[in-house]
Amino acid sequence: MTLQPLDLEHADLLGDEAVADPYPLLGALREHDPVHWSAKYRSWFITRHDDVADALRDERFSSDRITPYRRAKLDRDDADPGVRAAFGVLEDWMVFKDQPDHKRLRRLLSRAFTPRAVALMTPRVEEIATTLLREATDRPASDGVGTVDLIGEYAYPLTASVIAEMLGVPREDREQFKSWSDQITGLVFGGMGDSSRHTTGADGMAELTSYLAALVKDHERRPADDLISAMISARDDRDALSHDEVIATGVLLLFAGHETTTNLIGSGILALLQHPEQRSILDARPELLGNAVEEILRFDGPAKTVARVMGADVELRGRTLRRGERVFLSPSSANRDPRVFEHPDSLDITRDRSGQLGFGVGMHYCLGAPLARLEASIAVPRAFEHLPGLRLGDEPLRWHPVLLSRGMGSFPARYDAR
């Protein structure tokens, strides 16, 4: 799909072609209309690397997109009380906070996600990954060919199990989180074509927050060695998390702690399947694994766009972005900007790892980045090790039709059964 400048007036990142492959459309916007106003979404789309990186650091591009929406749409007598309550939880999420609230919450949580703390999870991540792959390969195969859904049977249960264990969620309750997470996805990630996404998301949010409230209450009586107890006791000489903040942050960690990493693992396996020469390089030079994860983040990372609301008027490339207007910053486009990356549409695990914006930059740099890197660095190569002859299945890949994230709903694959 090649768009000429005049076609960009009708550019739609939720069109079928763009959902399957957003990069041609993002590339056209980046080259011909890098600060693009979409009448359909009543939003700006910013696509060049330097503009995206600068905006991510600029506090005039406010992260607090929940409070304005709540005031405009939900502080009314006719508003759905369930949707209002769901947005009340989102309003306490650290990712939707500006300074000084963001800094305060990040300070209290950051000790749980240091590279050293995350590294202690390595044996458990390896164990879960191996167990899931063995369960998949233990099923009967037809004519020596096994089938597996690398999202539903591998990437999702791996990442969900890891964050649930870290939080202290009992094993028998973890399957329920898939349903709740699916419901919340449209609420958070912007499935704008779904008119019911707010009410559906509100139902999932209500059930999840109710569950976590009971879990927090139990941990207050009986502390354990997990993240919920760590959040309850998180304090320094100035501050502590409130009861509602513990619950809201638990929802955030359960949701964000698996959703984006599931997408990263899926995209990583897909990228190496589609570029076997890069997989051969990685097989020959395993020391490039860390670099490979960074390149996958650049090449096809889980953050398609990042939403902001203008806190002040800003002039950018001859356009005026007005206070209160919504802006989508696109790391996916920035990471393919030829002004920064040579041959940006090629996967190259040997390239310089600096400059990619897959985990953001500045004060909102992803707190869970060390955990995501760990899980991807284990899950992606282990899939190839345990599934000989791994290849795409016959069914088409199904990508989530949302603006903010890039991920597959399922990933059907085949392998040579032993």
C-alpha positions in Angstrom: 0.0 0.0 0.0 1.6 3.2 -1.2 -0.1 6.5 -0.3 0.5 9.7 -2.2 0.3 13.0 -0.3 -3.2 13.8 -1.4 -4.5 10.4 -0.1 -3.4 11.2 3.4 -6.5 13.2 4.2 -8.3 9.9 4.6 -5.5 8.0 6.3 -6.9 5.5 8.8 -4.6 3.4 11.1 -7.6 1.2 11.9 -8.3 0.3 8.2 -7.9 -3.4 7.5 -4.6 -3.0 5.6 -3.1 -0.7 8.2 -4.1 -3.0 11.1 -2.3 -5.9 9.3 0.7 -3.7 8.4 0.8 -0.1 9.6 4.2 0.7 8.3 3.5 1.8 4.7 0.8 4.3 6.0 3.0 5.5 8.9 5.9 5.9 6.4 3.7 8.0 4.1 2.6 10.2 7.0 6.2 10.5 8.2 7.4 11.7 4.8 4.5 13.8 3.5 2.6 15.0 6.6 4.6 14.4 9.8 2.2 16.4 11.9 -1.1 15.1 10.6 -4.6 16.1 11.7 -7.1 13.3 11.5 -10.6 14.6 11.2 -11.9 11.1 11.7 -10.2 10.7 15.1 -10.1 14.4 15.9 -6.5 14.0 16.8 -3.0 14.8 15.7 -0.6 12.1 14.6 3.2 12.8 15.0 5.5 10.4 13.2 9.1 11.6 12.8 11.7 10.3 15.3 13.0 13.7 16.5 9.4 15.0 17.0 8.2 11.9 18.8 11.3 11.8 21.1 11.0 15.5 21.9 7.3 15.3 22.6 7.8 12.3 25.0 10.1 14.5 27.0 7.9 17.7 26.8 5.5 18.1 29.7 3.2 20.3 27.5 2.3 16.9 25.9 0.3 15.8 28.9 -0.1 12.1 29.9 -3.3 12.9 31.9 -5.8 12.1 29.2 -8.2 10.5 31.7 -9.1 13.5 33.8 -10.2 15.7 30.9 -12.3 12.9 29.5 -13.9 12.2 32.9 -14.7 15.8 33.4 -16.2 16.3 29.9 -18.1 13.0 29.6 -18.5 11.3 32.9 -19.2 14.0 35.5 -22.8 14.2 34.4 -26.0 12.8 35.9 -26.7 10.6 32.8 -23.2 9.0 32.7 -22.9 5.3 33.2 -21.7 4.8 36.8 -19.8 1.7 35.9 -17.8 3.5 33.2 -17.2 6.4 35.6 -15.8 4.0 38.2 -13.6 2.3 35.6 -12.1 5.6 34.5 -11.6 6.5 38.2 -9.3 3.5 38.4 -7.5 4.5 35.3 -7.1 8.0 36.7 -4.9 6.5 39.5 -2.6 4.7 37.0 1.0 6.1 37.0 1.1 6.1 33.2 -1.7 8.7 33.1 -0.1 11.0 35.6 2.0 14.2 35.0 4.5 15.6 37.5 4.6 15.7 40.4 2.2 12.7 40.8 4.0 10.5 38.3 7.4 11.0 40.0 5.9 10.2 43.4 4.3 6.9 42.3 7.3 5.9 40.2 9.7 6.5 43.2 7.6 4.2 45.4 7.4 1.4 42.8 10.8 1.6 41.1 12.6 -0.6 43.6 10.5 -3.6 42.6 11.6 -3.4 38.9 15.3 -2.8 39.1 17.4 -5.0 36.7 18.8 -6.8 39.8 15.4 -7.6 41.2 14.0 -8.7 37.8 17.1 -10.9 37.2 16.1 -13.0 40.2 13.0 -14.1 38.1 15.2 -15.7 35.4 14.9 -19.3 36.6 11.2 -19.1 37.0 10.6 -17.5 33.6 12.7 -20.3 32.0 10.7 -22.9 33.9 7.3 -21.5 32.9 8.4 -21.2 29.2 9.7 -24.7 29.1 6.6 -26.1 30.8 4.2 -24.4 28.3 6.2 -25.6 25.3 6.2 -29.2 26.6 2.5 -29.0 27.2 2.1 -27.9 23.6 4.3 -30.6 22.1 2.7 -33.4 24.3 -0.5 -33.2 22.3 -1.0 -35.8 19.5 0.3 -34.6 16.1 -1.2 -35.3 12.7 1.3 -36.9 10.2 4.2 -35.7 12.2 3.1 -32.0 12.2 2.2 -30.3 15.4 0.2 -27.1 15.8 0.4 -24.4 18.4 -1.0 -20.9 19.0 2.1 -19.0 20.0 0.0 -16.3 21.6 -2.8 -18.2 23.4 -0.7 -21.2 24.4 2.6 -19.6 25.0 3.3 -15.9 25.0 0.1 -14.9 26.9 0.2 -17.6 29.7 3.9 -17.0 30.1 3.7 -13.3 30.7 0.5 -13.5 32.7 1.9 -16.2 35.0 5.0 -14.2 35.6 3.3 -11.0 36.6 0.6 -12.8 38.6 3.3 -14.7 40.5 5.2 -11.5 41.2 2.0 -9.9 42.5 1.0 -12.9 44.6 -2.2 -14.0 42.7 -3.0 -17.6 43.5 -2.4 -20.0 40.6 -6.0 -21.2 40.4 -7.3 -17.6 39.8 -4.9 -16.7 36.9 -7.0 -17.9 34.0 -9.8 -15.4 34.9 -7.4 -12.6 34.2 -7.4 -13.3 30.5 -11.1 -12.5 30.3 -10.8 -9.4 32.4 -7.8 -8.2 30.4 -9.5 -8.7 27.1 -12.4 -6.6 28.3 -10.1 -3.8 29.5 -8.0 -3.7 26.3 -10.5 -1.6 24.3 -10.9 0.8 27.2 -7.1 1.4 27.4 -5.8 0.9 23.9 -8.4 2.7 21.9 -10.5 0.3 19.8 -12.4 3.2 18.4 -14.5 1.2 16.1 -16.2 -0.6 19.0 -19.1 1.4 20.4 -19.5 -0.9 23.4 -15.8 -0.9 24.4 -16.4 1.4 27.4 -19.2 -0.6 29.0 -17.4 -3.9 28.2 -14.2 -2.5 29.7 -16.1 -1.2 32.7 -17.5 -4.6 33.5 -14.0 -6.2 33.3 -12.6 -3.4 35.4 -15.2 -3.8 38.1 -14.6 -7.5 38.5 -10.8 -7.1 38.5 -10.8 -4.3 41.0 -13.2 -6.2 43.3 -10.9 -9.2 43.1 -7.8 -7.2 43.8 -9.4 -5.3 46.7 -10.1 -8.6 48.4 -6.5 -9.7 47.7 -5.1 -6.5 49.1 -7.2 -6.8 52.2 -5.9 -10.4 52.7 -2.3 -9.2 52.2 -2.8 -6.4 54.7 -3.6 -9.1 57.3 -1.0 -11.6 56.1 2.0 -10.0 54.3 3.9 -12.1 51.8 7.0 -11.8 49.7 5.3 -10.4 46.6 4.5 -7.1 44.9 1.2 -6.5 46.5 2.8 -6.6 50.0 5.6 -4.5 48.7 3.1 -1.9 47.4 1.3 -2.0 50.7 4.5 -1.3 52.6 6.0 0.9 49.9 7.0 4.1 51.7 9.9 6.4 52.2 10.4 9.2 54.7 7.8 11.3 52.9 5.1 9.2 51.4 3.2 5.9 51.0 0.7 4.5 48.5 -3.0 4.9 49.5 -5.3 1.9 49.6 -6.9 2.9 46.3 -3.5 3.5 44.7 -2.4 0.0 45.6 -5.5 -1.5 44.0 -5.2 0.7 40.9 -1.5 -0.1 40.5 -2.2 -3.8 40.9 -4.6 -3.5 38.0 -2.1 -1.6 36.0 0.7 -4.1 36.6 -1.5 -7.1 35.8 -2.7 -5.5 32.6 0.5 -3.8 31.4 2.7 -6.5 32.8 1.6 -9.0 30.3 -0.2 -7.3 27.4 2.7 -5.5 25.8 5.2 -8.3 26.5 2.9 -10.8 25.0 2.9 -8.7 21.9 6.7 -8.3 22.0 7.2 -12.1 22.2 4.8 -12.7 19.4 6.3 -10.1 17.1 9.8 -11.3 17.9 9.1 -14.9 16.9 7.3 -13.7 13.8 10.1 -11.4 12.8 12.7 -14.2 13.0 10.4 -16.6 11.1 10.1 -14.1 8.3 13.9 -13.3 8.4 15.6 -16.7 8.7 19.0 -15.2 7.8 18.7 -13.2 11.0 17.8 -16.3 13.0 20.9 -18.0 11.6 23.1 -15.1 12.7 21.5 -15.3 16.2 22.1 -19.1 16.3 25.8 -18.5 15.4 26.2 -15.6 17.7 24.0 -16.0 20.8 25.8 -13.0 22.5 23.6 -10.9 20.1 20.4 -11.9 22.0 20.1 -8.6 23.9 20.7 -6.7 20.7 18.1 -8.8 18.9 15.4 -7.9 21.5 16.2 -4.2 21.0 16.0 -4.6 17.2 12.6 -6.4 17.5 11.4 -3.5 19.6 12.5 -1.1 16.8 11.3 -3.2 13.9 7.9 -4.2 15.1 7.4 -3.3 18.7 4.2 -3.3 20.8 3.8 0.5 21.1 2.2 1.6 17.8 1.2 5.0 19.3 1.3 6.8 22.6 -1.6 9.1 23.5 -1.2 12.6 24.9 -3.4 15.7 25.5 -2.0 19.1 24.8 -1.5 21.0 28.0 -0.6 24.2 26.1 -0.5 25.5 22.6 2.6 24.2 20.7 3.9 25.1 17.3 5.3 22.1 15.4 6.4 22.1 11.7 4.1 24.9 10.8 1.0 23.5 12.7 -0.5 24.8 15.9 -1.5 22.0 18.3 -4.0 23.6 20.6 -4.4 23.1 24.3 -6.9 20.3 25.0 -6.4 18.6 21.6 -5.4 14.9 21.5 -2.1 13.7 20.0 -0.9 10.3 19.0 2.9 10.0 19.1 4.0 7.0 17.0 7.1 5.1 18.3 6.4 2.5 15.5 6.9 5.2 12.9 9.8 6.9 14.7 11.6 3.5 14.9 11.5 3.3 11.1 12.6 6.8 10.4 15.4 6.7 7.7 16.8 9.9 9.2 17.9 7.9 12.2 18.1 4.3 11.1 19.8 3.0 8.0 17.6 0.6 6.0 14.9 1.0 8.6 12.5 -1.5 7.0 15.0 -4.3 7.3 15.5 -6.4 10.4 19.2 -6.4 11.4 20.1 -7.8 14.8 23.6 -6.5 14.5 22.7 -2.8 14.1 23.5 -0.1 16.7 20.8 -0.6 19.4 20.7 3.1 20.4 17.8 5.4 19.4 14.8 3.0 19.4 11.8 4.3 21.2 10.0 1.0 21.9 10.0 1.6 25.7 9.6 5.3 25.4 12.0 8.0 26.7 12.1 10.5 29.5 10.1 10.3 32.7 7.6 7.9 31.3 10.2 5.4 30.2 8.6 2.0 30.7 9.1 0.9 34.4 8.7 -2.8 33.4 11.3 -2.6 30.6 13.8 -4.9 32.4 11.1 -7.6 33.0 9.9 -7.3 29.3 13.5 -7.7 28.1 14.1 -10.7 30.3 10.9 -12.5 29.2 11.5 -11.8 25.5 15.1 -12.9 25.7 14.0 -16.2 27.1 10.7 -16.8 25.3 11.7 -16.1 21.7 14.8 -18.3 21.4 13.2 -21.1 23.5 10.3 -21.4 21.1 12.7 -22.2 18.3 14.7 -24.6 20.5 11.6 -26.6 21.5 9.6 -26.5 18.3 11.8 -27.9 15.5 10.9 -26.7 12.0 8.8 -23.9 13.5 6.8 -22.1 10.7 3.7 -20.1 10.1 0.4 -22.0 10.1 -2.2 -21.9 7.3 -4.5 -19.5 9.0 -4.0 -15.7 8.6 -2.6 -13.8 11.4 -5.2 -11.7 13.3 -4.0 -8.4 14.6 -5.8 -6.3 17.3 -7.7 -3.4 15.6 -6.5 -0.7 18.1 -4.6 2.5 17.8 -2.2 2.3 20.6 -0.8 -1.2 20.5 0.5 -3.6 17.9 -0.2 -7.3 18.7 -1.8 -10.5 17.5 -4.9 -12.0 18.9 -3.6 -15.4 17.9 -0.5 -16.7 16.2 -1.2 -20.2 14.6 2.1 -22.0 13.8 3.3 -25.5 12.9 6.4 -27.5 13.9 7.9 -30.9 13.2 6.6 -33.3 15.9 9.2 -35.6 17.3 
